[in-house]
Amino acid sequence: GSITLSDARATFTAEASTITLTGASSAPLTRSAGTFDEGTSTVIFNGVGSFTLSSGITEFYDLELSPTLTASRTYTISTSAVTVLDDLLCNPSGSGGVYELQVDMANTIDVTDLLTIKKNTSADCEWNTTGTNYALEAGRIEILSGGILTANGSTITLTGSSTPFTLSSGTFTAGTSTVVFNANADVNPMTSGAITFNNVTVNPAITADRAYQFTSGSTITFTGDVSIVPSASITPYELTLNTGGAFTGGASSDIDINPTGTATVVFNTNVSNYAVSMRTITIDASTTWEANASTVTLTGAVSLPFTDGGTHNAGSATYVYNGDTDVLIDDDTYGNLTLSPTMASVGRLYKNNPGATTTVNTNFLITPDAASAYQLQFLLGDNLIVSGNTTLTPVNSATIILHTNTGPSYDFTTGDFILNGLSEFRSNDSIVDINGDLDINSGSVFNAPNAISWNLAGDYTNDGEFYNTGSNLILDGASQQTLSGGTGASGMVDYTFNDLTITNNSGSDPVTSPSVIFLHGFNVDNIFTVTTAN
């Protein structure tokens, strides 16, 4: 039933024995004096009751909790810090009903190898770090069928290299906990499947290049933050973290990558292009961010949701900024860039961060949403180059202004430029170079009021409003260009050109193959210049 050591001269040498304690009263294994030498033994507690398992015992080799319950019970491990040198198994059974064994921690517990939380038959095991948030450390944790780990606000440290976290038909309740992975090895951190963590920290002290490869299909939701802070000394070793599924954060979830010492980090969304959605992402000078063709969503209602202090390989990834606040867009290179806030109560100002040109390798889309007439203004804080197309499409009652700024005006280069709905472009004194088509669709406005020259290499269609009171439109395409007054055929008469210059010399004959075709009548208020014979 129980074992008590109460004499300083007493030594219990367990060697490789199995010691089964059936006592159901407080502390079936007690040491107030003497020595308990655990050897490589297995200690089994299977008393049917609610009680503290041990007192004065700080080390076990293998520990097993396997009562056969006839009612739900609570075990409390020990008020002392406990180390289990090998494995700890919680594996209750039930007789005559479905019950739960709740195992409460009353101090820190360190399991050197494997902590398994599961049921045998008809009795769940709930491992609870309690509201005191005791720290739990293990090489590996397996939460299997009937197993529940309630983490509260504890720190759970996983030191193992062979799938340190397994969740298979069990339940992990993250609470406000922090799960730490710190093995100095190549690690597959968790099994496949969906899981919700609060905070996750990856902080191994690496002595060689290491890879943390999340299993394909391991979709992870974070209610807290992700911190990737490996360390190395003297030799510059690299930690590569490959996602195995979507990383999805909550409203206040951040990714912070900040290696220390000589360590570097590569964060890779994988060739499977797994999505990342977080409030903010911050990478430091020792970090490479490989976005591949993933969708990276920055939900933060904060000033600068993406901070790139390292190497950013955007690939063909799509970056989505949708925070409902005034936002600075990092002056970086993006694959695709989308600005799509849902404005709940007021208009918003988005701006690309001053200091360097912002480059979009493919397409730039502005598509805010609002139930009322709120405006998203995108103001250039520096030059903007879009190699693909720029499209402005407000949703519901939202409106858009893309503004090149006035002090100073910054350059804007794009392929096709498409204005839809209640959207407006203001060129101010900027150099504007449209290397594709310009479509001013119904309800939209193109405003080029100042004495500048701007270039159009593709077709022109005006079904909206075009104000060109001071500028010179240069048609400089390398192939035939077509200009249209829109569905009403009057878009180039009602909205006139100030100066119009044609430098397109692609045509071979002014009648059969001209460089420029006007489908409808047009007016030029000032100077119309044609510099090519065709």
N, C-alpha and C positions, 0 to 999 in steps of 0.2 A: 504493500500500500504506500509506504513512504520511507524515506531515508533521512536521518538527521545526523550531522556531524557537529559535536558540541565540545570536543576535547582537543586541545592544541596538539596532543600526541597522536591523534587519530589521522590516518591516511586511508582514503578509499581509492584503490587503484582499479580502474575500470578496464584497462587494456582494450581488447576488441569485443567486449561483451555487448549484449543487448540488455538494457536495464529498463524494465517496464514498471511504471509507477501508476497504480490504479486509484490512489487516494483522491478523494473529492473535497477534502478540506484544505485550508490555506497552506501553501508551500509544502507539497509532498516531498520536495528535495530541498533540505535546509542545511546550510553550513554557517554556524556561528563561531566555530574554531576548527582547527585541523586543516586537512588538505583533501581536495577532490581532484584526482588526476584522471582526466577524461580519456587519455590514450587515444584509441581510434574507435571508441565505443559509440553505440547508438542509444540515446535516452528517449524513451517513449512515454508521453503523458496521455493517459486515456481515461482519467477519472471523469465521471459524469456529474458535473456540478459547475458552479461559477466560482473561481478562486484564482489566487496568484500561484503560479507554477513553482517558482523557486525563490529562495532567499539566500544571498551570500555566495551564489555560484555565478562566476563571471565568464566561464568558458565551457563550451560543449564541443564535441567533435561532430557527430550527427545528432540532430534533434527532430523528433517527430511528434505531432499532435494529432491523435487519431481516436478520439472517443466515439462510441456508438451512442448517439443522442436519442433520448425519448422526449426532450423538450429543448428549446433554444437555450444556449449557455454562453457564458463569457469567460475566456481565459485571459489573465493578465500575465505577461511573460515574467517580468521581474522589475523591481525598482532599481536594480543595479544595471549598469551598462553590460551588455552581453555580447560575447563573440562566439560565433559558431564556425569552427575551423573547416568544416566541409559543407554539408547540406542541411537545410531546414525544410521540413515537409509539413504542411497543414492539410489533412486528408480525412475529415470526419465522415462518419456514416450516420444514417438515421434509421430508427426502428419504429414503425407504426405511424409515421407522419413525415412531413417535410420541415426540417428545422435548420437553424443556423448556429454555427460556432463562431462567435466574434472573438478575435484575438486582439487585445489592446496592448499597445506598447506603453511601458511606464518609464522607459529610458531608451538610450540609443541601442541599436542592434546592428552588428556587423556579421554578415554571412559571407564567408570567404568564397564559396562557390555558388551553389544554386539554392534559391528560395522558391519553393513551389507552393502555390495556393490553389487548391482544387477541392472537389468533393469526391467521396468514394461512392456512396449511394444516399440519396434523399437527405443530404445535409450539406448546405453551403458552408464555405469558410470565408469569413470577412476579416481581412487583416486591416487593422485600423491604427494609424499613427497617432490618433487622438488629437483633441484640440490643443494639446501642449506642443504639437508639431515636432515630435522626436525624430531625429535623423535616422535614416535607414540606409545601410550600405550593403551591397551584394555584388558578387561577380555577375550573376544572372538572376533575373526574376521571370518565372513562368506563371501566368495567370490563366488557368485552364477552366474547363467546364465546372461551374459551381464555385469558382474562385472570384473573390472581390478584393480589390486593393483600394482602400479609401485613404488618400494621401494627405488630405487636409492642407496645411501650409508647410509641410515638411520638405526637407531636401533629401532626395533619393539618389544616391550615387551608385553608378553601375561601372564596375571596374573590368568586367570580362570582355573578351574579344570575340566570342562565338555567340552571336545573337543575344546580346545581354538583356533585351526586353522582348518577351513573347506574350502576346495576348491572343488567346485562341478559345473562343466561346466563353470567356470570362468577362469581368467588368473592371475597368480602371476608372475611378472617380478622381480626377486630377485636383480638384479644389484650387487652392492657390499655391500648389507645390512647385518645386523646381526639380526636374530630373536631369542629372549630370552624367554624361558619358565621358570617360577619361582614360580609356585603355590606350596604351602606347603600342598600337598594333593596327593591322588592317581589320576593320570592324564592319560587320553588317548589323547596325544598331537594333533593328527590330524586325519582327515577322511582317509579312504582307497583311493587308487589311486596313480598315479605318480605325483611327485612334485619335483621341483628344488629349493633348497635354496642356498644362498651363505654361510654365517657363521650361525651356530646354537649354542647357549649357553644354557645349562641346569644348572641353579644355584639357586634352592630353598634353603631357610634357613629352614631346616626340624626340626620339634619338635616331630616327631615319625617316625617309619619306613615307607617309601613311595615307591610306584611303579609307574614308567612311562611306560605304556604299549602302544606301537605303534600298531595301528589297523592292523590286518592281511591284507596283500595286499598293504600296504602303502609303495610303492617303492620310495626311496628318493635318489636324486642326489644332491651332494654338489659341488659347485664350489669353496668354501672356506673351513673353518675348523669347526670341531665339538669340543666344549669344554664342559666337564661335570665336574662342580665344585660346588657341593652342599656344604652347611656348616651346622654345628651343634655345640652346645656348651654344655659342661658338660657331657650330656648323649650321648653315641655312637650310633647314629641312622644311618640306612642304606637306601640308595636310590638304588633301582633295576631298571635298564633300560632294557626292553625287546624289541628287534627289532620286527617289524611286516612285514618286507620285506627287500629287499636288500638295503644296505647302499653303495652307489657308489660315490667316490670322484673324483675330477679332478686332474690334474697334480701336483697341489700344495696343496692338501687337506690333513689335518692331523686330527687325533683324539687324544685329550689330556684329560686324566682322572686324575683329581688332586683335590680330596675333601679336604676341609679345616676344621679346628677345630677338632671335634670328629666324623665327618661324615665319612662314608665308602660308597663304590659304588660296585655294582655287575652289570657288563655289560654282557648281555645274548643274544646270537644270536638266542635263542628260539629253542624248540625241532623241529621246522620246518626247522631248519638249513639254515637260511637266510645268504646270502653271504655278506661279507664286503670287499670293495676294497678302499684303501686309500694310499696316499703317505707314511705316517708314522702313527704308533700307539704307544702311550706312556701311560703306566699305572704306577701309583705310589704305594707306600707301603700300602695304605689303599684301594686298588682296587682288586677285583676278576674278572678275565676275563674268561667267560664261552663260549668256542668256539663250543661245541657240535660236530656235524658232518659237520659244515659249511666250505665253501671255503673262506679263508682270504687271499686276494691278497695285497701285499705290492709293490707299483709301484715306490716308491721313488728312484730317482737318488741321494741318500744321503748315508752317510756312514753306519748308523745304523737305518734301517727303523722300526724295532720293538724293543721297549725298555720295558722290563718287570721288573718293580721294585716291583711288588705286587705278587698276587697269580694267576697263569696261569693254568687253567684246559683245556688242549688242546683237550681232548676227542679224537674223531677220525677225527678231522678237518684237512683239507689240507691247509697248508700255502704255498703260492706261492710268491717267490721273483723274480721280473723281471725288476728291475731298471737298466738302461743302464749306469752303473758307477761301480766303485769298491765298494763292499758292505761287511759289517760285518753282519753275521747272529747271532742273539742273542743266547747265550749259554743257551738253554732252552729245554723243552720237547715239541715235536710236535706230532700230530697224524700222518700226512703225511707231507713231505717236498718236494717242487718242486722248482728248480732254473731254470728259463726260460727267461732270458733276450733276447731281440732282439738287437744285437750289430750293431749299425749303421755305425760306422767309425773307431773303434779300439777294440782290445781285452780287456777283463775285468778280474779282480781278485775278487773272492768271498772267504770269509773266515769265519769259525765259530769263534765267539768271544772268546778270551782266558779267562781263569778263572774258567771254569767248563765244565764238559762233556755235549755235545749236544746229546740228545736222540730223536730218531724217533720211535714212537711206531708201525708204520706200514711200509710204503714204502718211499724211498728216490729216487727222480727222478731228473736228470740233463739233461735238454733239451734246450740248447741255439739255437738261430737262427741267421743267418747272410747271407747276399748276397755275401760277400767276405770271404776270409779265415781268419776270426778273431777267436781267441781262448778264451774260458772261462776256466780259471784255478780256481779250487776249492782247496784251501789250508787249511789243518787242522790247526786251531789255538789252538785246544785242542782235547781231545778224542771224537770219534764219535761212537755211538751205534745205529744201525738200526735193529730193531726187525724183520721187514719184509724184503723186497728186495731192493737192490740198482741197478738202471738202468741208464746207460749213453747212451743218444741217441741224438747226434747233428743233427740239421735240416739244410738243404740246404748246404751252404759252411762252416758252423761253425765247430770248433773242440773243444775237451774237454781234459783237464788233471785233474785228481783227484790225488792230491799230499799230502802225509801224513806229509810233512815238514821234514826238516833236522836239525833244531836247536831249540828245540829237535824234534824228531819224535813222533807223537802221535798215539795212538792205534785206530784201525779201526775194528769194529765188524759189521757183516751184516748177513742176511739170504742169498738168492740167490744174486749173483753178476753178472750182465749182461752188457757186453761192446759191444756197437753197433757202426758201422760207424767209423769215425775218432775220436775215443776216446782212452785215455790212462790212465792207473793207474800206479802210482809209489809208491812202498811200503817203500823205503828207509830203515831205521832201526826200523820201527814200528812193533808192534805186530799186526798181521792181522789174524782175525778169521772169516772164511766164514762158516756159519752154514747151508748153502744150497748148491746150484749148482754154479759152475763157468763156464760161457759161454763167451769165447773170440771169438766174431764173426768177420766176414771178415772186414778188414780195421782197427781193433782195436788192442791195444797193452797192454799186462800185463808185467810190468817191476818190477822184484824183485831182485835187483842187490846185496844187501848187505848180510852179514853173519847173517841172522836171521832165525828163525823157524816160519812158518806160517801154519795155520790149515785149512783143507777143510773137511767138513762133508758130502757134497753131491757129485754130479757127476761133471766130468771135461770134457769140450769140447773145443778144440782149432782149430778154423778156421782162426785165425788171427796170431799175433806174441806174443811169450812168451819168455821173457829173464829172466833166473833164475841162473845167474852166481855165486851167492854167497849163496843163501838161501837153506833152507831145507823145503820141502813140506811134511807136516804130514797129512796122510789120517786117520781121527779119527771119521768117521761116526758111527752112532748107527744102521744103516741098510746098505744093500748092496750098494756099490759105483761102478759106471761105468766110465771108462776113455776112451776118444775117441780122435783120431787125426783129427777129422773133416771130411768134405765131401771129401777131398783129401786123407784122411787116413794117412797123413804124419806129422800131427801137433805135434806129440810127438817124431818124429825122427828129423825133421828139427829144432825144437825148444826143446832142451833137458832139462831134469831136472838136477839140480846140485846134491843135495841130495834128496832122496825120502824115506820116512819112512811110513810104514803101521802099525797103532795101532788098526784099526777097527777089532773087534772080533765078529761081528754080525753073521758070517756064521756058519753053522752047519756041512758042509763038503766041503773040498777044491775042489772037483770035481763037486758035484751036487748043492751045495749051498755055494759058496765062499763069503768071505767078500768083495773082490774087483775083478772086471772084467776089463781087458784091451782089448778093442775091436780092437785095432791096435797096431803095434809095437811101442816101445819107447826106448829112450836112457837115461841113467843116467850117468853123467860125473864123479861123485865122489862116493858116498856111497849109496847103496840101502839096506834098513833095513826093515825086516819083523819080527814083534815081536809077532805075533799071529799064532797059528797052522793052522787056516783055511783060 
